[in-house]
Amino acid sequence: MGSQIYTRKGDKGQTSLVDNRRVSKDSLRVQAYGTIDEANSWVGVARACTQDSTLGPALTYLQNRFFNCSSNLATPPDSDITPPGIAPEDVAFLEEAIDHFEKTTGPLSRFILPGGSQCAAFLHVARTVCRRAERLIVTLAAAEDVDPLVQKFINRSSDFLFAAARFANASLDRDDAFWDADLPRPNLNNRND
């Protein structure tokens, strides 16, 4: 008996949706849930870097709901299968978490550069991938029915990841690095040899 990880069914560029319907791996639906999977993986990297007792569980929650979103998107709207969903309370949790994080970081008055601590940098990458997933979902929703709560949750998730990145820096006493449109060029000859 062979491995269950490989099936050889996708060797010709197709994959199965939840209801076993075969579609091209580059279909918009697959791209949308695949991009959520990519964001989820970056959140996992960030979660591995944090030991914060608030941030870690919040990221775990987000990862589980990302799987709900992916499963929902992998189920065609005309399928007889009911996928796991996203509830209004899930969106409300993200808003509550953003408000909680901002109590530590304070309001934002300027654009910040992605980065800071390693955990924050990974969360910023997850945020940008999440935004890409949202753009794909918007395009998909123009062509097919998409659960509006999934779209709303992904939109709020990128806000959550931004606030979480700032919180990760603040919890390590790292300041935000602000965008400076007039930053002078650094002197490349200053070496500390």
MARSE-569655 format. One record per residue: residue in one letter; x, y, z of N, C-alpha, C, O, CB in turn. Coordinates in nm, 3 decimals. Last residue first. Glycine has a CB too. Layout:
BEGIN
SITE   residuo        nX        nY        nZ       caX       caY       caZ        cX        cY        cZ        oX        oY        oZ       cbX       cbY       cbZ
SITE         a         X         Y         Z         X         Y         Z         X         Y         Z         X         Y         Z         X         Y         Z
...
***
This chain:
BEGIN
SITE   residuo        nX        nY        nZ       caX       caY       caZ        cX        cY        cZ        oX        oY        oZ       cbX       cbY       cbZ
SITE         d     3.468     4.693     1.092     3.560     4.578     1.084     3.657     4.580     1.201     3.743     4.492     1.211     3.637     4.579     0.951
SITE         n     3.226     4.837     1.038     3.273     4.810     1.175     3.364     4.688     1.175     3.340     4.591     1.248     3.154     4.788     1.272
SITE         r     3.205     5.090     0.796     3.217     4.949     0.828     3.274     4.935     0.968     3.361     5.012     1.010     3.305     4.875     0.726
SITE         n     3.076     5.307     0.597     3.090     5.293     0.743     3.090     5.146     0.777     2.984     5.084     0.786     2.975     5.367     0.819
SITE         n     3.019     5.318     0.332     3.161     5.302     0.368     3.183     5.294     0.519     3.296     5.275     0.563     3.241     5.417     0.313
SITE         l     2.760     5.375     0.282     2.800     5.235     0.270     2.944     5.210     0.308     2.988     5.095     0.316     2.777     5.187     0.129
SITE         n     2.548     5.577     0.441     2.687     5.574     0.398     2.733     5.429     0.399     2.742     5.367     0.505     2.778     5.662     0.491
SITE         p     2.208     5.584     0.317     2.310     5.550     0.417     2.450     5.553     0.355     2.468     5.535     0.235     2.283     5.411     0.478
SITE         r     2.021     5.865     0.208     2.090     5.742     0.173     2.196     5.712     0.278     2.266     5.802     0.323     2.154     5.752     0.033
SITE         p     1.764     5.991     0.428     1.887     6.005     0.349     1.949     5.868     0.319     1.933     5.772     0.394     1.988     6.094     0.422
SITE         l     1.417     5.984     0.386     1.532     5.922     0.454     1.658     5.936     0.368     1.659     5.898     0.251     1.503     5.771     0.485
SITE         d     1.179     6.088     0.309     1.299     6.167     0.281     1.422     6.110     0.350     1.520     6.181     0.371     1.278     6.312     0.324
SITE         a     0.981     5.922     0.395     0.992     5.941     0.250     1.119     6.016     0.213     1.163     6.009     0.098     0.871     6.017     0.198
SITE         d     0.984     5.696     0.627     1.043     5.828     0.610     1.068     5.847     0.461     1.165     5.794     0.407     1.177     5.845     0.694
SITE         w     0.780     5.499     0.830     0.818     5.533     0.693     0.869     5.675     0.690     0.806     5.766     0.745     0.698     5.515     0.596
SITE         f     0.904     5.384     1.147     0.813     5.464     1.065     0.871     5.491     0.926     0.992     5.503     0.907     0.783     5.596     1.134
SITE         a     0.901     5.102     1.330     0.988     5.180     1.241     0.898     5.253     1.144     0.824     5.191     1.067     1.092     5.087     1.165
SITE         d     0.796     5.067     1.667     0.763     5.065     1.526     0.867     5.147     1.450     0.916     5.248     1.500     0.620     5.121     1.502
SITE         d     1.022     4.928     1.913     0.943     5.037     1.858     0.908     5.011     1.712     0.980     4.941     1.641     1.018     5.170     1.871
SITE         r     1.004     4.662     2.133     1.058     4.707     2.004     0.965     4.815     1.950     0.844     4.796     1.942     1.073     4.588     1.902
SITE         d     0.929     4.520     2.361     0.984     4.655     2.373     1.056     4.702     2.247     1.157     4.772     2.254     1.078     4.662     2.491
SITE         l     0.789     4.296     2.306     0.935     4.279     2.319     1.006     4.413     2.332     1.128     4.421     2.317     0.990     4.202     2.199
SITE         s     0.539     4.390     2.272     0.559     4.296     2.383     0.706     4.266     2.405     0.744     4.215     2.511     0.483     4.166     2.356
SITE         a     0.572     4.541     2.040     0.554     4.610     2.169     0.580     4.517     2.286     0.636     4.558     2.388     0.412     4.669     2.180
SITE         n     0.586     4.336     1.846     0.699     4.426     1.870     0.689     4.492     2.007     0.787     4.497     2.082     0.708     4.533     1.761
SITE         a     0.330     4.227     1.873     0.448     4.141     1.891     0.572     4.226     1.918     0.654     4.191     2.003     0.470     4.052     1.768
SITE         f     0.174     4.448     1.805     0.169     4.396     1.942     0.291     4.309     1.971     0.348     4.315     2.080     0.039     4.316     1.965
SITE         r     0.230     4.465     1.534     0.268     4.577     1.621     0.271     4.532     1.767     0.359     4.573     1.843     0.170     4.694     1.604
SITE         a     0.119     4.219     1.460     0.261     4.245     1.436     0.309     4.360     1.524     0.417     4.352     1.583     0.286     4.279     1.286
SITE         a    -0.149     4.257     1.526    -0.072     4.154     1.597     0.078     4.175     1.579     0.155     4.153     1.673    -0.112     4.015     1.546
SITE         a    -0.224     4.449     1.341    -0.226     4.485     1.483    -0.143     4.385     1.564    -0.075     4.424     1.659    -0.370     4.489     1.537
SITE         f    -0.193     4.288     1.110    -0.119     4.413     1.124    -0.110     4.452     1.272    -0.002     4.485     1.322    -0.186     4.526     1.042
SITE         l    -0.376     4.085     1.164    -0.233     4.051     1.153    -0.145     4.176     1.163    -0.035     4.170     1.218    -0.206     3.978     1.020
SITE         f    -0.619     4.231     1.163    -0.575     4.161     1.284    -0.425     4.134     1.278    -0.354     4.156     1.376    -0.654     4.029     1.300
SITE         d    -0.624     4.303     0.894    -0.616     4.408     0.997    -0.566     4.349     1.128    -0.482     4.409     1.197    -0.755     4.475     1.018
SITE         s    -0.650     4.049     0.787    -0.530     4.125     0.756    -0.514     4.242     0.852    -0.401     4.277     0.888    -0.535     4.176     0.611
SITE         s    -0.899     3.976     0.893    -0.778     3.903     0.933    -0.652     3.981     0.901    -0.556     3.979     0.978    -0.773     3.767     0.865
SITE         r    -1.088     4.124     0.763    -1.056     4.161     0.901    -0.928     4.093     0.949    -0.857     4.146     1.034    -1.172     4.125     0.995
SITE         n    -1.086     3.984     0.518    -1.057     4.127     0.523    -1.014     4.167     0.664    -0.914     4.236     0.681    -1.180     4.208     0.480
SITE         i    -1.168     3.733     0.608    -1.035     3.747     0.549    -0.993     3.895     0.548    -0.877     3.927     0.574    -1.032     3.689     0.406
SITE         f    -1.428     3.796     0.696    -1.329     3.744     0.791    -1.187     3.761     0.736    -1.097     3.800     0.810    -1.357     3.595     0.821
SITE         k    -1.554     3.874     0.457    -1.540     3.971     0.566    -1.432     3.927     0.665    -1.353     4.009     0.713    -1.674     3.988     0.639
SITE         q    -1.548     3.632     0.316    -1.482     3.751     0.261    -1.457     3.854     0.371    -1.350     3.914     0.376    -1.568     3.813     0.148
SITE         v    -1.702     3.480     0.491    -1.564     3.439     0.462    -1.488     3.560     0.410    -1.375     3.586     0.453    -1.560     3.322     0.360
SITE         l    -1.943     3.614     0.476    -1.871     3.615     0.604    -1.727     3.569     0.586    -1.638     3.614     0.659    -1.942     3.525     0.706
SITE         p    -2.034     3.565     0.218    -1.987     3.700     0.252    -1.913     3.706     0.385    -1.829     3.794     0.404    -2.104     3.794     0.256
SITE         d    -1.940     3.294     0.030    -1.997     3.329     0.161    -1.945     3.467     0.202    -1.824     3.484     0.219    -1.960     3.221     0.269
SITE         v    -1.988     3.350    -0.310    -1.892     3.330    -0.203    -1.960     3.373    -0.074    -2.029     3.475    -0.069    -1.758     3.412    -0.227
SITE         d    -2.089     3.262    -0.634    -2.129     3.293    -0.498    -2.016     3.258    -0.401    -1.958     3.150    -0.408    -2.259     3.218    -0.460
SITE         e    -1.879     3.396    -0.898    -1.952     3.288    -0.833    -1.992     3.333    -0.693    -1.937     3.429    -0.639    -1.867     3.158    -0.827
SITE         a    -1.768     3.635    -0.991    -1.806     3.532    -1.088    -1.894     3.423    -1.028    -1.976     3.364    -1.099    -1.682     3.469    -1.146
SITE         a    -1.710     3.793    -0.780    -1.771     3.859    -0.895    -1.821     3.757    -0.997    -1.907     3.789    -1.080    -1.671     3.955    -0.961
SITE         a    -1.577     3.623    -0.613    -1.715     3.659    -0.577    -1.786     3.733    -0.690    -1.909     3.735    -0.696    -1.715     3.746    -0.452
SITE         l    -1.323     3.620    -0.732    -1.406     3.500    -0.736    -1.553     3.534    -0.710    -1.642     3.482    -0.777    -1.357     3.397    -0.633
SITE         t    -1.240     3.880    -0.663    -1.254     3.843    -0.804    -1.343     3.720    -0.818    -1.429     3.716    -0.906    -1.116     3.817    -0.867
SITE         v    -1.239     3.850    -0.385    -1.323     3.954    -0.446    -1.346     3.921    -0.594    -1.458     3.933    -0.644    -1.257     4.094    -0.430
SITE         i    -1.044     3.652    -0.361    -1.182     3.623    -0.320    -1.278     3.724    -0.381    -1.388     3.688    -0.424    -1.195     3.623    -0.167
SITE         l    -0.817     3.792    -0.442    -0.863     3.677    -0.521    -1.008     3.642    -0.488    -1.085     3.606    -0.577    -0.773     3.556    -0.496
SITE         r    -0.801     3.977    -0.235    -0.820     4.025    -0.373    -0.871     3.911    -0.462    -0.957     3.933    -0.548    -0.688     4.082    -0.429
SITE         e    -0.755     3.803    -0.018    -0.878     3.883    -0.024    -0.905     3.932    -0.166    -1.019     3.929    -0.212    -0.869     4.002     0.072
SITE         a    -0.502     3.708    -0.079    -0.616     3.615    -0.076    -0.747     3.691    -0.088    -0.838     3.649    -0.159    -0.615     3.530     0.054
SITE         r    -0.361     3.946    -0.044    -0.368     3.886    -0.178    -0.484     3.788    -0.186    -0.555     3.783    -0.286    -0.236     3.816    -0.214
SITE         r    -0.394     3.975     0.230    -0.452     4.077     0.141    -0.462     4.023    -0.002    -0.560     4.050    -0.072    -0.365     4.206     0.144
SITE         c    -0.244     3.754     0.313    -0.387     3.758     0.341    -0.457     3.861     0.253    -0.568     3.837     0.205    -0.412     3.790     0.490
SITE         v     0.007     3.842     0.242    -0.048     3.725     0.172    -0.200     3.720     0.192    -0.274     3.686     0.100     0.018     3.593     0.223
SITE         t     0.032     4.049     0.426     0.031     4.081     0.283    -0.022     3.964     0.201    -0.089     3.985     0.100     0.173     4.119     0.236
SITE         r     0.021     3.905     0.670    -0.077     4.010     0.640    -0.083     4.038     0.491    -0.192     4.051     0.435    -0.042     4.139     0.716
SITE         a     0.249     3.745     0.657     0.116     3.681     0.659     0.009     3.782     0.621    -0.085     3.749     0.549     0.085     3.620     0.798
SITE         v     0.439     3.949     0.678     0.433     3.869     0.556     0.295     3.803     0.546     0.232     3.804     0.440     0.547     3.762     0.553
SITE         h     0.378     4.034     0.938     0.360     4.127     0.827     0.356     4.053     0.693     0.278     4.089     0.605     0.473     4.232     0.825
SITE         l     0.452     3.807     1.080     0.311     3.847     1.079     0.282     3.947     0.968     0.174     3.946     0.909     0.272     3.906     1.215
SITE         f     0.727     3.813     1.041     0.650     3.703     0.983     0.502     3.738     0.977     0.433     3.702     0.882     0.671     3.574     1.065
SITE         a     0.785     4.045     1.189     0.816     4.040     1.046     0.737     3.929     0.978     0.686     3.948     0.868     0.967     4.020     1.025
SITE         a     0.711     3.964     1.447     0.637     4.072     1.380     0.661     4.069     1.229     0.568     4.090     1.151     0.678     4.208     1.437
SITE         c     0.907     3.767     1.493     0.766     3.732     1.494     0.684     3.837     1.420     0.598     3.803     1.339     0.715     3.717     1.639
SITE         q     1.143     3.924     1.487     1.123     3.818     1.390     0.975     3.780     1.379     0.922     3.763     1.269     1.207     3.695     1.427
SITE         s     1.070     4.277     1.531     1.109     4.145     1.580     1.083     4.041     1.470     1.011     4.067     1.374     1.031     4.108     1.710
SITE         g     1.075     4.466     1.249     1.092     4.473     1.394     1.144     4.340     1.442     1.250     4.294     1.400     0.958     4.510     1.465
SITE         g     0.836     4.483     0.983     0.958     4.431     1.045     0.957     4.448     1.195     0.852     4.444     1.259     1.079     4.501     0.988
SITE         p     0.724     4.729     0.760     0.711     4.593     0.809     0.843     4.546     0.869     0.949     4.568     0.811     0.666     4.497     0.696
SITE         l     0.708     5.062     0.872     0.778     4.965     0.788     0.753     4.826     0.845     0.760     4.807     0.967     0.930     4.996     0.780
SITE         i     0.402     5.249     0.898     0.519     5.183     0.956     0.580     5.087     0.854     0.512     5.037     0.764     0.481     5.108     1.085
SITE         f     0.255     5.569     0.869     0.282     5.439     0.810     0.406     5.379     0.875     0.502     5.450     0.903     0.300     5.450     0.657
SITE         r     0.117     5.717     1.170     0.202     5.720     1.050     0.215     5.579     0.995     0.190     5.481     1.065     0.343     5.780     1.083
SITE         s    -0.038     5.672     1.386    -0.052     5.803     1.322     0.029     5.814     1.193     0.011     5.908     1.116    -0.009     5.911     1.419
SITE         l    -0.221     5.438     1.567    -0.119     5.456     1.465    -0.142     5.589     1.395    -0.253     5.617     1.350    -0.120     5.339     1.363
SITE         p    -0.263     5.412     1.925    -0.312     5.435     1.788    -0.195     5.459     1.693    -0.085     5.496     1.734    -0.410     5.555     1.784
SITE         g    -0.105     5.148     2.120    -0.152     5.284     2.097    -0.196     5.301     1.952    -0.169     5.216     1.867    -0.043     5.385     2.132
SITE         t    -0.030     4.895     2.201     0.053     4.966     2.102     0.017     5.113     2.086     0.100     5.193     2.043     0.041     4.898     1.969
SITE         t    -0.220     4.815     2.393    -0.076     4.807     2.422     0.005     4.895     2.329     0.098     4.962     2.373    -0.028     4.662     2.412
SITE         k    -0.457     4.857     2.268    -0.442     4.912     2.404    -0.295     4.911     2.445    -0.252     4.995     2.523    -0.527     4.831     2.505
SITE         e    -0.430     4.710     2.037    -0.406     4.854     2.029    -0.402     4.922     2.165    -0.350     5.033     2.176    -0.512     4.917     1.944
SITE         f    -0.502     4.456     2.124    -0.362     4.481     2.086    -0.333     4.631     2.086    -0.226     4.674     2.128    -0.332     4.420     1.947
SITE         h    -0.778     4.501     2.165    -0.692     4.460     2.277    -0.545     4.490     2.246    -0.472     4.544     2.330    -0.710     4.309     2.307
SITE         d    -0.863     4.556     1.904    -0.879     4.658     2.009    -0.788     4.628     2.128    -0.728     4.719     2.185    -1.026     4.666     2.056
SITE         i    -0.803     4.305     1.791    -0.738     4.427     1.740    -0.746     4.537     1.845    -0.646     4.603     1.873    -0.804     4.474     1.608
SITE         a    -0.980     4.144     1.937    -0.835     4.124     1.951    -0.759     4.247     1.902    -0.662     4.289     1.964    -0.791     3.998     1.871
SITE         e    -1.225     4.242     1.845    -1.193     4.250     1.988    -1.042     4.236     2.010    -0.984     4.308     2.092    -1.269     4.140     2.067
SITE         e    -1.203     4.170     1.577    -1.213     4.312     1.613    -1.179     4.333     1.760    -1.112     4.430     1.795    -1.353     4.364     1.584
SITE         l    -1.200     3.892     1.603    -1.084     3.961     1.545    -1.085     4.109     1.581    -0.981     4.167     1.612    -1.082     3.944     1.392
SITE         f    -1.455     3.851     1.713    -1.335     3.817     1.791    -1.214     3.890     1.736    -1.133     3.943     1.813    -1.311     3.665     1.789
SITE         a    -1.618     3.925     1.499    -1.619     4.007     1.621    -1.498     3.978     1.707    -1.442     4.070     1.768    -1.747     3.984     1.701
SITE         v    -1.572     3.712     1.330    -1.529     3.846     1.288    -1.521     3.937     1.410    -1.428     4.017     1.422    -1.626     3.906     1.182
SITE         d    -1.692     3.518     1.489    -1.551     3.504     1.451    -1.493     3.638     1.408    -1.381     3.673     1.443    -1.535     3.400     1.338
SITE         e    -1.955     3.599     1.505    -1.875     3.604     1.628    -1.726     3.588     1.598    -1.642     3.639     1.673    -1.920     3.494     1.726
SITE         p    -2.055     3.538     1.255    -2.031     3.679     1.288    -1.944     3.694     1.413    -1.868     3.791     1.425    -2.165     3.751     1.309
SITE         a    -1.869     3.246     1.148    -1.982     3.309     1.216    -1.952     3.458     1.238    -1.836     3.497     1.240    -2.012     3.239     1.351
SITE         i    -1.797     3.043     0.879    -1.749     3.152     0.961    -1.872     3.220     1.018    -1.968     3.248     0.946    -1.658     3.254     0.880
SITE         g    -1.825     2.683     0.846    -1.846     2.823     0.812    -1.771     2.919     0.903    -1.693     2.879     0.989    -1.991     2.855     0.817
SITE         p    -1.765     2.381     0.675    -1.758     2.460     0.797    -1.765     2.608     0.761    -1.716     2.650     0.656    -1.627     2.429     0.876
SITE         p    -2.005     2.312     0.406    -1.871     2.326     0.463    -1.875     2.393     0.599    -1.976     2.455     0.636    -1.782     2.406     0.367
SITE         t    -2.222     2.075     0.302    -2.220     2.200     0.379    -2.083     2.213     0.446    -2.050     2.133     0.534    -2.336     2.202     0.486
SITE         i    -2.275     1.945    -0.019    -2.198     1.940     0.105    -2.201     2.077     0.172    -2.185     2.180     0.107    -2.052     1.895     0.078
SITE         d    -2.384     1.977    -0.262    -2.474     1.927    -0.158    -2.405     1.922    -0.021    -2.470     1.898     0.080    -2.526     1.788    -0.194
SITE         s    -2.285     2.276    -0.441    -2.258     2.144    -0.384    -2.363     2.107    -0.280    -2.423     2.194    -0.216    -2.117     2.140    -0.322
SITE         d    -2.292     2.525    -0.549    -2.401     2.435    -0.585    -2.382     2.293    -0.531    -2.453     2.201    -0.570    -2.416     2.431    -0.735
SITE         p    -2.056     2.650    -0.463    -2.184     2.696    -0.409    -2.301     2.603    -0.442    -2.400     2.603    -0.369    -2.214     2.833    -0.461
SITE         p    -1.791     2.416    -0.385    -1.867     2.497    -0.481    -2.004     2.534    -0.426    -2.063     2.458    -0.349    -1.882     2.422    -0.615
SITE         t    -1.554     2.439    -0.146    -1.684     2.376    -0.168    -1.764     2.463    -0.264    -1.802     2.574    -0.228    -1.762     2.356    -0.033
SITE         a    -1.336     2.587    -0.094    -1.313     2.465    -0.173    -1.442     2.387    -0.198    -1.440     2.283    -0.263    -1.213     2.375    -0.101
SITE         l    -1.432     2.780     0.076    -1.404     2.819    -0.063    -1.381     2.697    -0.152    -1.404     2.704    -0.273    -1.282     2.910    -0.068
SITE         n    -1.449     2.624     0.308    -1.568     2.687     0.254    -1.547     2.723     0.106    -1.634     2.697     0.023    -1.604     2.814     0.335
SITE         s    -1.183     2.560     0.347    -1.279     2.453     0.321    -1.406     2.508     0.259    -1.464     2.448     0.168    -1.312     2.377     0.451
SITE         s    -1.084     2.819     0.399    -1.036     2.741     0.284    -1.133     2.631     0.247    -1.163     2.611     0.129    -0.898     2.682     0.315
SITE         c    -1.225     2.883     0.635    -1.240     2.965     0.514    -1.197     2.887     0.390    -1.266     2.890     0.288    -1.158     3.095     0.526
SITE         n    -1.129     2.684     0.808    -1.273     2.693     0.778    -1.296     2.771     0.649    -1.376     2.730     0.564    -1.348     2.760     0.895
SITE         f    -0.859     2.759     0.810    -0.897     2.629     0.752    -1.046     2.626     0.720    -1.086     2.571     0.618    -0.860     2.514     0.847
SITE         f    -0.887     3.001     0.944    -0.838     3.002     0.807    -0.872     2.870     0.738    -0.909     2.869     0.620    -0.686     3.028     0.803
SITE         r    -0.958     2.904     1.193    -1.062     2.969     1.113    -1.017     2.985     0.968    -1.101     2.983     0.877    -1.097     3.106     1.172
SITE         n    -0.706     2.807     1.272    -0.819     2.716     1.261    -0.931     2.776     1.176    -0.992     2.705     1.096    -0.872     2.680     1.399
SITE         q    -0.557     3.046     1.274    -0.520     2.936     1.185    -0.636     2.839     1.166    -0.661     2.793     1.054    -0.398     2.863     1.240
SITE         l    -0.687     3.191     1.477    -0.690     3.240     1.339    -0.658     3.126     1.242    -0.724     3.112     1.140    -0.590     3.357     1.321
SITE         y    -0.618     3.034     1.700    -0.759     3.052     1.663    -0.770     3.094     1.516    -0.851     3.040     1.441    -0.826     3.158     1.754
SITE         t    -0.343     3.080     1.697    -0.394     2.944     1.679    -0.541     2.948     1.637    -0.582     2.874     1.547    -0.378     2.861     1.810
SITE         l    -0.338     3.352     1.754    -0.290     3.306     1.624    -0.339     3.164     1.595    -0.372     3.131     1.481    -0.137     3.311     1.618
SITE         a    -0.435     3.347     2.015    -0.510     3.421     1.913    -0.468     3.377     1.773    -0.552     3.367     1.683    -0.490     3.574     1.929
SITE         p    -0.234     3.200     2.149    -0.368     3.143     2.133    -0.452     3.216     2.027    -0.532     3.153     1.957    -0.440     3.147     2.265
SITE         g    -0.014     3.398     2.110    -0.010     3.259     2.065    -0.147     3.197     2.047    -0.177     3.145     1.939     0.070     3.177     2.162
SITE         l    -0.094     3.641     2.239    -0.076     3.634     2.094    -0.081     3.490     2.044    -0.146     3.463     1.943     0.056     3.698     2.055
SITE         t    -0.100     3.581     2.513    -0.218     3.634     2.444    -0.208     3.610     2.295    -0.303     3.564     2.232    -0.233     3.784     2.473
SITE         s     0.147     3.487     2.587     0.030     3.409     2.626    -0.101     3.462     2.567    -0.202     3.393     2.572     0.020     3.407     2.777
SITE         d     0.422     3.467     2.373     0.327     3.555     2.440     0.197     3.479     2.465     0.143     3.414     2.375     0.301     3.683     2.355
SITE         q     0.612     3.351     2.237     0.577     3.282     2.361     0.478     3.366     2.440     0.452     3.341     2.558     0.703     3.254     2.445
SITE         t     0.663     3.308     1.887     0.613     3.384     2.001     0.588     3.294     2.121     0.550     3.178     2.108     0.484     3.457     1.963
SITE         c     0.738     3.151     1.676     0.836     3.247     1.727     0.790     3.321     1.852     0.869     3.389     1.916     0.869     3.348     1.621
SITE         a     0.526     3.004     1.593     0.641     2.929     1.646     0.744     3.021     1.710     0.827     2.977     1.789     0.707     2.849     1.534
SITE         r     0.370     3.204     1.487     0.327     3.142     1.613     0.442     3.065     1.677     0.454     3.060     1.800     0.207     3.047     1.589
SITE         a     0.505     3.249     1.246     0.502     3.354     1.350     0.465     3.295     1.485     0.523     3.332     1.587     0.402     3.465     1.312
SITE         v     0.448     3.008     1.120     0.587     3.044     1.145     0.593     3.150     1.255     0.675     3.141     1.347     0.656     3.097     1.016
SITE         g     0.167     3.028     1.105     0.230     2.920     1.181     0.375     2.948     1.213     0.422     2.915     1.323     0.219     2.790     1.105
SITE         v     0.144     3.242     0.933     0.097     3.259     1.070     0.158     3.150     1.159     0.195     3.176     1.273    -0.059     3.256     1.077
SITE         w     0.238     3.113     0.705     0.317     3.222     0.762     0.274     3.252     0.906     0.357     3.283     0.990     0.303     3.349     0.676
SITE         s     0.025     2.934     0.669     0.159     2.883     0.695     0.249     2.990     0.755     0.328     2.962     0.845     0.221     2.828     0.567
SITE         n    -0.183     3.109     0.613    -0.191     3.026     0.732    -0.053     2.972     0.769    -0.018     2.965     0.887    -0.290     2.911     0.712
SITE         a    -0.105     3.206     0.363    -0.110     3.298     0.478    -0.109     3.219     0.609    -0.041     3.258     0.704    -0.236     3.387     0.471
SITE         e    -0.139     2.963     0.222    -0.008     3.027     0.229    -0.002     3.123     0.348     0.095     3.123     0.424     0.024     3.102     0.098
SITE         d    -0.413     2.928     0.249    -0.323     2.827     0.305    -0.182     2.884     0.320    -0.114     2.857     0.419    -0.320     2.702     0.216
SITE         i    -0.497     3.146     0.101    -0.527     3.144     0.245    -0.436     3.043     0.313    -0.386     3.068     0.423    -0.676     3.109     0.270
SITE         t    -0.413     3.053    -0.144    -0.346     3.171    -0.089    -0.378     3.185     0.060    -0.294     3.232     0.136    -0.389     3.298    -0.165
SITE         g    -0.590     2.844    -0.185    -0.446     2.815    -0.175    -0.369     2.932    -0.115    -0.271     2.912    -0.044    -0.390     2.781    -0.312
SITE         y    -0.830     2.972    -0.215    -0.808     2.898    -0.091    -0.662     2.857    -0.074    -0.615     2.837     0.038    -0.896     2.775    -0.087
SITE         a    -0.765     3.109    -0.461    -0.813     3.180    -0.342    -0.787     3.100    -0.216    -0.728     3.151    -0.120    -0.963     3.211    -0.354
SITE         q    -0.691     2.908    -0.641    -0.595     3.013    -0.606    -0.636     3.085    -0.478    -0.551     3.119    -0.396    -0.583     3.114    -0.721
SITE         v    -0.931     2.770    -0.655    -0.814     2.703    -0.596    -0.709     2.807    -0.557    -0.645     2.794    -0.453    -0.754     2.601    -0.695
SITE         r    -1.088     2.968    -0.781    -1.129     2.912    -0.652    -1.009     2.848    -0.581    -0.988     2.870    -0.462    -1.242     2.807    -0.671
SITE         l    -0.956     3.006    -1.024    -0.963     3.115    -0.928    -0.999     3.065    -0.788    -0.946     3.114    -0.689    -1.065     3.218    -0.973
SITE         s    -0.740     2.737    -1.122    -0.871     2.802    -1.118    -0.873     2.907    -1.007    -0.799     2.897    -0.910    -0.985     2.697    -1.095
SITE         d    -0.510     2.594    -1.141    -0.497     2.740    -1.149    -0.632     2.810    -1.154    -0.639     2.929    -1.186    -0.416     2.777    -1.272
SITE         k    -0.584     2.333    -1.133    -0.514     2.386    -1.015    -0.493     2.537    -1.022    -0.463     2.600    -0.921    -0.379     2.318    -0.999
SITE         s    -0.911     2.273    -1.255    -0.772     2.307    -1.280    -0.709     2.366    -1.155    -0.773     2.440    -1.080    -0.761     2.405    -1.398
SITE         v    -1.113     2.025    -1.087    -1.093     2.157    -1.147    -0.943     2.177    -1.170    -0.860     2.108    -1.112    -1.151     2.270    -1.057
SITE         r    -1.354     1.782    -1.010    -1.218     1.810    -1.057    -1.213     1.946    -1.126    -1.296     1.978    -1.210    -1.170     1.698    -1.153
SITE         r    -1.537     1.721    -0.718    -1.538     1.780    -0.852    -1.394     1.815    -0.889    -1.320     1.871    -0.808    -1.632     1.908    -0.857
SITE         n    -1.544     1.642    -0.455    -1.472     1.557    -0.551    -1.480     1.604    -0.696    -1.436     1.534    -0.787    -1.525     1.417    -0.543
SITE         d    -1.633     1.839    -0.290    -1.733     1.742    -0.337    -1.678     1.650    -0.447    -1.754     1.589    -0.522    -1.855     1.816    -0.390
SITE         v    -1.402     1.991    -0.250    -1.456     1.914    -0.139    -1.554     1.807    -0.186    -1.559     1.698    -0.130    -1.525     2.007    -0.040
SITE         l    -1.212     1.941    -0.555    -1.276     2.025    -0.455    -1.338     1.934    -0.350    -1.327     1.811    -0.359    -1.384     2.117    -0.521
SITE         s    -0.904     1.811    -0.671    -1.045     1.787    -0.633    -1.090     1.891    -0.534    -1.018     1.927    -0.441    -1.062     1.646    -0.573
SITE         t    -0.712     1.925    -0.955    -0.728     1.889    -0.815    -0.876     1.870    -0.787    -0.962     1.908    -0.866    -0.666     1.997    -0.722
SITE         q    -0.483     1.901    -1.233    -0.616     1.918    -1.176    -0.615     1.875    -1.030    -0.529     1.799    -0.987    -0.720     1.837    -1.256
SITE         g    -0.240     1.849    -1.359    -0.280     1.987    -1.334    -0.420     2.008    -1.285    -0.474     2.118    -1.293    -0.264     2.063    -1.456
SITE         k    -0.170     1.588    -1.375    -0.205     1.653    -1.501    -0.265     1.793    -1.479    -0.331     1.848    -1.567    -0.304     1.566    -1.579
SITE         d    -0.130     1.501    -1.116    -0.014     1.511    -1.205    -0.044     1.580    -1.338     0.048     1.627    -1.405     0.039     1.373    -1.233
SITE         g    -0.320     1.454    -0.929    -0.297     1.593    -0.970    -0.185     1.611    -1.068    -0.148     1.724    -1.101    -0.270     1.675    -0.851
SITE         k    -0.319     1.187    -0.866    -0.435     1.240    -0.938    -0.413     1.382    -0.990    -0.479     1.425    -1.084    -0.556     1.238    -0.847
SITE         r    -0.119     1.087    -0.710    -0.091     1.095    -0.853    -0.208     1.154    -0.934    -0.197     1.170    -1.055    -0.058     0.958    -0.907
SITE         t    -0.124     1.096    -0.442    -0.229     1.016    -0.506    -0.207     1.004    -0.656    -0.269     0.920    -0.722    -0.366     1.076    -0.479
SITE         y     0.063     1.117    -0.144     0.055     1.138    -0.288    -0.046     1.041    -0.349    -0.053     0.924    -0.313     0.194     1.120    -0.355
SITE         i    -0.014     1.043     0.114     0.017     1.183     0.085     0.012     1.209    -0.064    -0.040     1.312    -0.106     0.155     1.220     0.140
SITE         q    -0.039     0.781     0.158    -0.165     0.852     0.140    -0.141     0.999     0.105    -0.234     1.071     0.070    -0.251     0.841     0.267
SITE         s     0.181     0.551    -0.006     0.159     0.664     0.082     0.023     0.728     0.055    -0.023     0.730    -0.059     0.271     0.766     0.067
SITE         g     0.061     0.217    -0.091     0.142     0.337    -0.104     0.105     0.443    -0.001     0.013     0.427     0.079     0.128     0.394    -0.242
SITE         m     0.085    -0.119     0.000     0.000     0.000     0.000     0.089     0.124     0.000     0.180     0.135     0.081    -0.096     0.000     0.123
***
